[in-house]
């Protein structure tokens, strides 16, 4: 799948901002908003733009991309995997550019894991970029949240979804393209 910013539904000002930031990104972002707004897709697309790859389907294979995801069957992101993640983020970039860390379910961080990430976010090594994604930003500790640039995704005006989905799906979506 090519980098989809061009086909992204809604939140155009955010997408334009992310496109302009890709060459000189900040060190930590918090993408938040309701389910189905495209936060994860935008985060992966932003990571792809930062790493200069043409196809986000290949993002996980990029040596400078690291995702912190729950282990199968686990309800939270555990401290052991978080420490391994943090350790990988301290390594030098394999390609001499940015390293991008994606935490697609940041609200699943337990307290220990959130605290382990705090130091890395406060004092990132090299050209590291952290992208936290959540539907519930208040579940993150305030100390961590305060160090992240907040990017709030909003529901898409229903008129903007017209022609893309049936009227029934548009009404049911409540402005969330992923639900439609």
C-alpha positions, -999 to +999 in steps of 0.1 A: +000+000+000+016+033-010+019+061+016-018+070+018-018+107+029-032+116-005-063+094+000-067+101+037-103+110+046-107+140+069-084+158+093-067+175+063-050+202+084-033+174+105-022+155+074-008+187+058+011+194+090+025+158+092+036+160+056+055+192+063+071+178+095+084+146+080+118+160+070+123+177+104+101+159+129+099+166+166+110+139+190+076+127+203+039+128+193+006+117+207-020+109+181-054+107+198-091+106+190-120+082+186-117+048+171-120+047+133-105+082+125-073+068+109-048+076+137-029+044+133-028+047+095-017+083+098+010+073+123+023+045+100+022+069+070+040+096+090+067+070+100+070+060+064+075+096+053+101+102+080+120+070+070+115+078+033+099+046+022+074+044-006+052+016+007+040+014+043+034-024+039+072-026+041+075-004+072+079-033+097+109-046+077+127-012+079+157-015+103+150+019+118+113+013+126+104-003+159+068-010+171+059-017+207+029-041+205+012-063+230+023-099+231-004-123+219-029-129+247-017-101+269-039-072+279-011-047+285+023-037+273+047-053+298+079-040+313+102-066+298+091-059+262+092-022+269+128-024+282+138-043+250+121-017+229+139+012+248+172-007+243+166-009+206+158+028+204+192+036+220+211+020+191+224+040+162+203+043+131+210+015+106+206+038+077+221+070+092+188+088+095+159+088+119+147+059+141+110+058+145+092+042+174+055+034+172+034+026+202+000+019+185-019+011+217-003+035+242-032+033+266-022-004+271+011+007+288+012-004+324+026+021+349+061+005+349+062+005+311+051+041+308+078+051+333+104+032+314+095+051+283+095+085+300+133+088+302+137+078+265+111+104+255+126+131+278+162+124+265+159+107+231+191+093+217+201+105+182+174+113+158+146+093+175+110+100+169+083+084+191+047+082+179+022+072+206-014+064+194-044+061+217-082+066+220-078+074+257-049+099+262-059+103+299-048+067+305-012+078+300+006+093+330+005+131+329+043+132+331+046+112+299+017+130+282+032+164+289+063+155+269+044+146+237+031+169+210-006+163+211-023+157+177-061+154+182-080+137+154-116+148+150-147+132+135-149+138+098-179+160+086-205+136+072-207+155+040-170+147+034-178+110+035-207+114+010-200+095-022-175+073-005-199+052+016-237+045+016-259+069+035-266+042+060-229+036+068-222+073+069-249+079+095-237+049+116-201+060+114-205+092+135-178+108+114-153+079+117-143+066+082-128+034+097-163+025+111-181+034+079 
